[in-house]
Amino acid sequence: MQRLDRQYVNGKIVPSHGTDTYVVSSAITGEQIAEGVLGDAQDANDAVAAAKAALPVWSALPLEQRRAYLDRLADAFLGRRDEMVANLVEEFGTSLMAATFIVNQSADWFRDARDLVTEETFTHKLGPATVHKVPAGVAVLITPWNGASWFIAMKASLALAAGCTVVIKPSERGMFQAQPVLDAIADADLPPGVINVVFGKGDPVGNTLTAHPDVAKISLTGSTATGKVIARNAVDTMKRVTLELGGKSPMIILDDADTAHAVGFAIGVGMFNNSQACIAGTRILIPRSREDEFKTALAAAVQSLPIGDPRDEGTVIGPVLDHDQYERVQSYILTGIEEGGVVLAGGLGHPDGFERGNYVRPTLIATTNDKRIAQEEIFGPVLAVITYDNDDDAVTIANDSTYGLHAYVATADPARGAALARRLQVGRVMVNNMVDSREVPFGGFKQSGLGREFGAYGLEAYLETQAIFAA
Ligand code: NAD
């Protein structure tokens, strides 16, 4: 059995100091594929010490050299692309197409960040002062399991571009995906201590990192519950925090929408990554005037989704991450039924022919917005369908959520969709299309998070602002 016991600290691959183990399993077969060895508080402290020692040199490096290192990271990520895709599909269960997209984009983040590293980004004159943007310090980057390479690259590229040194803590539930990422980071061979990778659970590794007095900045992508723990850990030393948390995003189909387009859009944004995505459109709001038509069309679309081995080209729905995730999804389907919801497609249990592994039946449940399956994040292919009376009602329902990450609108009239979008309490709204954009700010309102990532907005989160008045 393969042992995953490597950490990357101070420019070297080192064995984990901790001894706790973790069962790493295949989403496809459900069987154990490796034994993970988790780090402990000493690993976390060693990584912070290395990042602290590397900070003075890295933050003062000529920008041209910082850009060159970001290019090296992009190349190194591309060099490990095939392994990253294979491990992601095996452990996470997402389709080959989605995994390829996630991994290719991981390298792009470093190129984007490189282009932000210019003199103008960091210094400008304002009235009687010169305003400087200076690196916040040692940054701890904590990532989830739904695409390790993507989240690590997105956060690390901007932190490094800002001049911070970093300690990355990937999710213990994504250790297998993160192995080639660790190798790519080692391949890039940055000065020792500039990037460190420590595997481990929230306790003790996460807590040690997020309460550490030498850490200035934390960026988490994870659940809202974890975000609250981290914000509490951070406050004693007033660390800067960026929190990208959960979502329960509405997909509003307006009454003028074309049926085929709206249904394709809704299923696409609802089901990608087997719905294990913070931005998944998991509440589908349909107009009462066309209720039966949309329910029928949505159910037919869900029933016809190709379920299969995620390594096969035609597969859209694969297994969810692990057995815990399978059980979590089952319990939500049961809750939806017990709450009085009507199952329009799918339901409890495995899909026929997929009894092995963590396959879940893609499911559509008609319900109302006050029910748990409409309010809580499920993180599996279960979509709630909710009927509304008019546009005002749709906006009220969409905003009736503790979350506020993302929303989608389908309409024949983009201007009407854009006007409605302005009334939604969410960080991003996509009207009629899923747009791939890495320079536009990303982040949530309410309990979906704090701060913004991506592009110049994301870079800002790793910088302090200093004004100097010199006569
Ligand atoms: P999680 O909160 O369980 O774990 C996220 C990370 O936080 C992991 O690395 C975990 O080990 C770490 N962690 C847990 N406790 C910690 C602590 N006390 N201190 C420091 N670190 C700690 O989330 P997950 O299950 O890995 O990911 C799924 C969640 O992430 C969902 O809620 C999803 O919506 C959210 N997510 C959000 C976005 C976004 O951009 N908003 C993107 C993807 C996923």
Boltz pocket constraint, residues with backbone or C-beta under 6 A from the ligand:
constraints:
  - pocket:
      binder: B
      contacts: [[A, 142], [A, 143], [A, 144], [A, 145], [A, 146], [A, 169], [A, 170], [A, 171], [A, 172], [A, 173], [A, 200], [A, 201], [A, 202], [A, 203], [A, 205], [A, 206], [A, 207], [A, 210], [A, 220], [A, 221], [A, 222], [A, 223], [A, 224], [A, 225], [A, 226], [A, 227], [A, 229], [A, 230], [A, 244], [A, 245], [A, 246], [A, 247], [A, 277], [A, 278], [A, 279], [A, 377], [A, 379], [A, 405], [A, 444], [A, 448], [A, 449]]
      max_distance: 6.0
